[in-house]
């Protein structure tokens, strides 16, 4: 395998276009930071938790319900 696989971020049910683009861009930013070792340990722990939330449909839908 040559290089890294592409960063994929699936769209959640009911997620708007702009929100998906922002979330997808942030997922890509975090994954690339991990891949290229541009983060310190403490920041890595925080980013790992953020990435889990960004990729969780359950977290997305809980957040949406809180905003309505």
Secondary structure, 3 states (H helix, E strand, C coil): CCCCCCCCCCCCCCCCHHHHHHHHHHHHHHHHHHHCCCCCHHHHHHHHHHHHHHCCHHHHHHHHHHHC
